[in-house]
Amino acid sequence: MDEMQDLLNEVTEKLKTCEKERQRLVDTNKLLVEQIECSEFGSLGAVNVLVEKLQAKDREIIQLRSQVIGLAQLPR
């Protein structure tokens, strides 16, 4: 039982970390978009890389949330 609780706590912490990382990526992406819009010659490559990272982080968050739900539903 304690092992399941430990695993649930671990996955929950990973989820919190992923959500914080995702928010940092979103903020950085917004800054890049603003900089590109303010300049004539913006680099969309950096934005595309961040978009890919955001998509990957979204997928990771979805997986972690599913794990948390699954672990929370197990009998204790």
N, C-alpha and C positions, 0 to 999 in steps of 0.2 A: 504494500500500500504506500509506504513512504517513497519507494522508488517511483511510483506513478506521480506522486505529488511533486517530487524533485524534477521529474521530466516535464511536468506541466509548468512548473516555475521557470525552468530553463527555456522552454519554448516561448513562454510569455515574455521573458526578458529579451529573447531574440526578436520577437515581434515588435516590442517597444523600440529596440535599437534600429530595426529596419524602417519603422515609421519615421524616426528622427532623421535617419539618413535620407529617406525619400524627401522629407520636407526641405532638407538642405539642398538637395538636387533641384527641387522645384524653385527655391529661392534663387539659386545660381542661374537656372534657366531663365527666369524672369529678368535678371540683371543683364544677361547676355542678349536677350531679345531687345531690351531697352537700348543697349549700347549699339546694336546693329541698326535699329530703327533711327538712331541719332547720327549715324555715319553713312557716308555714301557707299563705302566699300566694307561691308560687313562679311564676316566669315560664317557661313551657315554650317560649316563642318563641325564647329564646336557645339552648335545647337543640336545638330543631328546626333552627335555622340551623347549629349545629355538626355535627349529624348529616348535613346536606346537604353541608357542606364535607368531612366525612370520607368520604362516599360518592364525591364528586368526586375527592378525593385518592387513594382506592383505585383508581378507574378510571385515573387518570394513572399510578399506580405499575404497574398491570398493563400499560399500553401501553409504558411505558419498559422494563419487564422483557422484554417481547416484542421490543422493538427491540434490546436488549442481546444477547439470545439470537440474533436474526437476524444481527446484526453479527459476533458471535463465531464464527458458523458459516461466514462468507464466507472464501474462500481468501485467504491473506495472501501 
